[in-house]
Amino acid sequence: MLAAGLKSGSCRRMLPFTILPSPFTIGFLMDLFGKESGVKESSAQPLAARMRPRTLEDVVGQEHILGPGKLLRRAIEADRLGSVILYGPPGCGKTTLAEVIANVSHRLFERTSGVLAGVEVLRDLLKKAQAEKRNRGRETILFIDEIHRFNKSQQDVLLPYLEEGACTLIGATTHNPFFFINSPLTSRSQIFELEPLHEAAVVALLERALASAEGLGALQVQADRDALEHLARVCEGDARRALNALEIAALTTPPDAAGVIHLTRAITEESIQKKAVVYDHDEDGHYDTISAFIKSVRGSDPHAAIYWLAKMLYAGEDPRFVARRLIILASEDIGNADPRALTVATSALAGVEFVGMPEARIILAQATTYLATAPKSNASYLAIDAAMADVKDGRVLPVPRPLRSTGSKKAAAAFGHTGYKYAHAGEGHFVDQEYVPTSKVYYAPTDQGYEETIAKRLAHWESLRKAPRKQPAQSP
């Protein structure tokens, strides 16, 4: 309907239309549907910004850090907050919490962003805070959104000012601060992890937005309960995404004869469209998901493994990356418990390369479920790591003379490289001779899968060594 309106004779101009409506778009939509605008000038802001809580009582969710008696709540209420880093997924309330602190604190409050600010801007803010503390004795809280965007040198600029108490830092980040924020900063700050909002909290925010004059109250919007629950479920704890979807649904739905905009589940499903999976290809979402995938396969849970595989592929992960990780897992976590696992994994990589997406998902699903349900053993992995550690840290053992390369019979006689016993000439293709001058056991097969057979075979050969039989003649 909107597209038809844009093509009408009175609206032939190119009009901007984005998920977050511009003021012009809002006005256009009001005119398009024959409704006078009763929205305040503040509606130029996105709904999520207009509905941001101003007090702790307005904040929903995060009871684990903001519940009655919790440390962070006590510090905010007493205006005794020290430097903190707020860590959590998008839309969970990091910036909201900083704004609440700004409203209740008697300290100066300065804002900046790791996306927009450089070193000079940061230094100006810090020097201003320093001067305020020295000249007026008034403290400053510096809020840095997306603090992980600052590089190491930019983060280092903060240190002397925090050290002398010129300002208090509130950093907000979607990235694990122990990986993306300098250790000196994390050691001077308390880290609070915010969780995705639960569905009931998101529904409460949506209902508040519908009823509030600052929200959508002036538009007389009514939403079915299952429509709101759908938004709360699909947004996966991201309140901003749910509010944006609610706003675009309300602004693009024509009112009925009574002037009421009625939102059904079908309308909200269309407004939120494809789920934006949190999956940055070189950051936390990527590493956390592939970690969950590998650990699920290792833990023999094909259902969980398939889910994480689906998330990665849906988010656009390179299927070759997944296949390569399965090849590593086939040797590291399955090994000789099922030697076919490595064949399946390497074949999967070849198939993915040859076929490509979307059909490659089927190949990866087969390999994933085979490896997840295979018997597990890390004996080969432990064996090579133990041997590598001995080579690195211990004495390098000499090659026994019978095993050294002879080159020729004359050279063998000259250097004493004689005495090698040819294994195939022994009974059962086995002879008792020293292959390395140590009795340390590196490979200890388990009783899982095919390794049970290997363990029995090794035990048999060990019994032959302890009770040696007549050995064959030396090889020519």
Secondary structure, DSSP 8 states (H G I E B T S, - for coil): -HHHHHHSGGG-S-----SS--HHHHHHHHHHTT------GGGGS-HHHHT---SGGG--S-HHHHSTT-HHHHHHHTT----EEEE--TTSSHHHHHHHHHHH-SSEEEEEETTT--HHHHHHHHHHHHHHHHHH---EEEEEETGGGS-HHHHHHHHHHHHTTS-EEEEEESS-HHHHS-HHHHHTSEEEE-----HHHHHHHHHHHHH-TTTTGGGTEEE-HHHHHHHHHHTTT-HHHHHHHHHHHHHTS---TTS-EEE-HHHHHHHH-S------TTSHHHHHHHHHHHHHHHTT-HHHHHHHHHHHHHTT--HHHHHHHHHHHIIIIIGGGSTHHHHHHHHHHHHHHHH-TTTHHHHHHHHHHHHHHS----HHHHHHHHHHHHHHHS------GGGS--SSHHHHHHHT------GGGSGGG-----SSS---------SSTTHHHHHHHHHHHHHHHHS---------
